[in-house]
C-alpha cells in the first residue's frame, strides 16, 4: 500500500495559518519523565511503577475537569506513539514532542518531569534525634515523623517551532507522625503487580498521595493559567486521492500536514482548468463535488478514510479540508 501511495502521490499543498479561533485550545499530555527518581520509586512500591504515566493521568483529569483545554484521548495518542516508535527517552524532548503534536493535530504538547518523589524522615528517641533523607526502602517501617515530598514541572511546547511557550511547577508536601510514607490510606494495597492508581481515594489518603495531590493541584493550575500563551491553529490541507475502492479512500496527506482521526474532507473532481493566457499558470479550477470522507487512520504522510457520502472516488481526485 505504501508503494502504491508513493507512486500515486502528486504535489500537495498544505498551508498552516496561526491565528485566533473561537474554540478551546487542543493539547496532548505526554507521560512524565521520571528517570531521576525511578530507582527510589521501584524500591518504594516493591515493583516497577510508571509514576510518569500516573502523574500525567492526574494532569489530564484536572485539565478535562477544568474545561479550559480540549485534551486528546490517551487511546488516540498511544496509537500514534506506537506507530512512531516513540520511546520513554523522548518524553521530555521538545523536538520529539513537536513532531508528535503535528501528527495529533493539536495546538501544543505538554511534557513533564518528576524531579522528587520520596520522603524525608526524622527519627527521635533516647539519646537525641537526627534527620535523614531516604528515597528508597521504606516498606511498612514506621518512623516518628515522616514527610512526603513530590515535585514536578510541565512545559508547554509549540508544535511548529519546538519552542517552550510556558513552564509550570508543582510541589507537594505532607507530614504525619507514627506512620510510613504509604501509610494512612484505608485498605492501601501498595504497588501489587506494578500498578498504582494515583487517583484512587486509598492512595490519596496516604502521606505520599497527599503530597502527589498537592503537587498536581499546583502544577495544573499553572498549566491552566498559561492557556493565553498558546495560539490556536487553523490548518488548511489539500491533497489528492491515492487509492480508492467502494469501502475506503487513501489520500496522500496525513499528520505531518495537520490531519487527525475524525477530520472530514470534501472530495472534488477537476473538470476544467482555467489558465492565464499570458503566463500559462492555472488561475482557477472548475470542479464537481464527488463526496465527503472522514479520516479513520493517519500516519505522517497518508490517511485512510471512510466514506461519509458520495461514490465513484478515483485516484487523482482532489481533497480539501479546513479544520480548527
N, C-alpha and C positions, 0 to 999 in steps of 0.2 A: 504493500500500500504506500509506504514512504517513497519507493522508487517511482510509483505512478504519480504521486503528488509532485515530486521534483520535476518530472518530465512535463507535467501539465501546467506547472506554475508559470505565471507571467508576472510582469511588473505590477506591484501593488502600490497603492497609495494609502498611507496610514498617518493621519495628522493628529497630533495631540495638542490641544489648547488648554492652557491653565487659566481658569477664571472662576469666579464665584458662581454658585448654583444653589437653588433652593432645595437642598437635600442634606441629609446627615453625611458627615464625612465617614468614608468607609475605611476600616483598618483591619489588619490581621495581627494577632499576637503570637509570637514565636515562644516556644518553651524557653524558660530562662536558662542561662549558662550557670553551672554550679560546680565547676571543676575544682575550685579552691576549697570547697567545703565537703567534697564527696567522701573522702576517707572518714571524716568525722560523722557524717550522716549515716554511712553504712554501718559503722560501729554502734551508733546511737539506736538505730532501728533493728539491728541484728540481721539485716539483709540489705541488698542494694535497692534503694528507693530513688526514683527520679523526682527529686524535690523541685527541679526546674519546671517540670510539667505541672506539678501540684500548684506552684506559685502562679504560673501562667493561667491555669484554670480559674484560680481565685480572681485574678485581674479581669479576665473575660467576664466572669459572673458579675463583678461590680460595674463594669462598663455597660453591660447589657441592662442591668437594673437601672442605671442612671439614665440611659437613653440618649446621651449626647452624641455617641458614635453608633454607626452600624458596624457590627463585628462579624467577620467571616466565620462560618461554621468550621469546627475542627475537622469534620469529615472531608470537606472540600479541600482544606489546606493540607491534610495528611496525604491526599491523593497526589497533589502536586509535588509535595516533598518527596514522596516515593519515586515519582517519575523523574525528578531532577537529582536523585541520589544525594539529597541534602543531608549532611552529616551533623552530628552533635557539635563538632568544632565550628560549624558555620552559624551557630545560634546567635552569637553576639557580633557577627561580622556585618557592618553596614552595607558593604558592596554586595554580598550574597543576599542580604535581606532585600535590597533594592531590586535585584533581579527577580526574586520570588514575588515581590509586590506587583511587578508588571504582569506576571503570569496569572496572579489572582485578581487583577483589575481593581486594586484598592488605591486609596489616596496616599496611604502611608503604612509602614510596617513598624510594629513596636517590638523591640528586642530588649532583653533584660538580663541582669546578672545578679546572683546571690553572693554577697561578699561576707556574710557572717550568719551562721546558723548553729548555735551551740549554747553553752551555759557558762555562767560564772558562779563558782561555788565557794562559799565561805564556811569553814569548819570551826566550830567553837568547842571547847572542852577544858578539862582540868589542865592547867599548865599554860594557858594562853590561847591565842587564836591566830589564824592566818588565812590569807586569801589566795586562791589558786585558780588559774584558767584551765578549763578542761573542754576539749572539743569532742572527745570520744569516750566510749566505755562506761556510760552512765547506768545502763540497765535498770534494775529495780532498786539500786542502792540509794538510800535516803540520806540527805545532808541536812544540817541545821538550817542553812539558808541557801536556797537555790534560785538563781536568777537566769532566765532565758533571754537571749539577745538575738534578734534577727534583723539583718539589714539587707536591702536590695535596691537596685536602681533600674530605671527603664528609660530607653531612648527612642524617640520617635524619628524615623528615618524617611526622608524624601525618596520616593522610588525612582525618580528621574535622574537625580544627581548623586544619590547616596549620602547627601548631607544630613547631619543630625540636626533636626529642627528644634528639638526641645529635650530636656532631661528632667526626670522626676525621681526623687529619692524617698525611701521609706525606712523607718527604724522603729522596731517594737521591742519593748521590754516587759517582763513580768517576773514577779518575785514572790516566793512563799517560803514558809518555814516548815521543816519536818517532812518534806516530800521530795520525790525525784523530778527530773525535768519532764518526764512523761506521766507524772502522777497527777491526780486531781480530776481526771476525766472518768466519769461513771462508765464502767464496763469497757474501759480502754483496752484494746487487744494488741497494741503495738503494731509492728510492721509485718505481720504474718504474710509470707509469700512475697514480700517486697511491695505490697500495696498499702498505701495510706491515703485516705480521703481527707484532705486538708479542710474540706468544707463541712465535715460531719460535726455534729454537736459534741460527740465524745472527744474528738481531737481538740476542738475549740476550747473545751473546758480544762485541758491540761495547761501547765505553765507554758510549754513551748507553743501550744495552739493559741494561747492568748497573745504571745509575742508575734506570732505569724499574722494574726488578725490585725493587730495594731500597725504592723509594718505595711500590710497591704492596704489598709484604710488610708494611710498617709500617702502611699505611692499612687494609688488610684485617683485620689483627689488631685494630685499634681498632674497626672495624665489628662484628666478631665479639664482642668484649668488651662491646659496648653492647647486645647482644641482650636482656638482662633489662629494659632500659628500654622495650621495646615491649610493648604489650598485644595478645593475640590477640583477634580479633573474632569473635563468634558472630553471624551475620547470619540473621535470620528474615524471609523475604519472602513476602508474599501478594499475589496479583493475580488477573486473570481472563483467559480466552481471548478474544482479539480477532478471530482468524481461524483457520479450520481447514479442511483438506482431507485426503484419505487419506494424504498423504505428509509433511505438516508442520503445525505449530501455531505461531501467533504470539501472544505474550502481551504484556500492557501494562506489564510491568516489565522493567528492564534493569540496566545497570551502575550507574546512579545509586542503585539500591536494594541493590546489592551482588552482583548476579548476575555470573557469568563463564562463559566457554565450558567445558562439561563438567559443570556443575551439573545435578542431576536434580530434578524437581519432580513431586509427585503431583497428579493432576487429579481433582477431585471434583465431583459434580452435586448441588446442593441440592434435596432432595425436600420438605422442610418446614422452616419457620422457627417457632421457639417464642418467643412474645413474653411479656414481663412484663405480666400483666393490669392492673397498676396504672399503669405508665408507658408501656406500648406498645413499649418498647425490645426489640429482638431479644436474647434471652439465650442462645440455642443454635440451631444449625442441624443438622438431620439430613441426612446426605449419603450418596450411593452412590459408591464408587470407580469411576472411568472408566478410569484407566490411569496410565502414567508417561511423562514426556517428558524429553528432555535438551537443554540449550542448545547450539546449534551456531554461532549468530551473536548478537552482542549489541551494542547501541548504548546511548546514555544512557537512553532511555525505553522500549525494547521489546526483545524477544528472539525469534529464530527458533529453534524447537525441532524435533528429530526425534523420532519416536515410538519409545519403547522397548518398551512393551507396551500393549494395550488398543486400542479403536477407537470410532468414533462420537463423537468430540470435537465439541463445539458452542460457538459464541460464548456467553459468559456463564458457562461452567464455571469453577469456582474452582481456582486453582493455589496450591500451598504448598510451601515447602522450608525446611529448616534446614541451612545449610552451615557448615562450620568449616575 
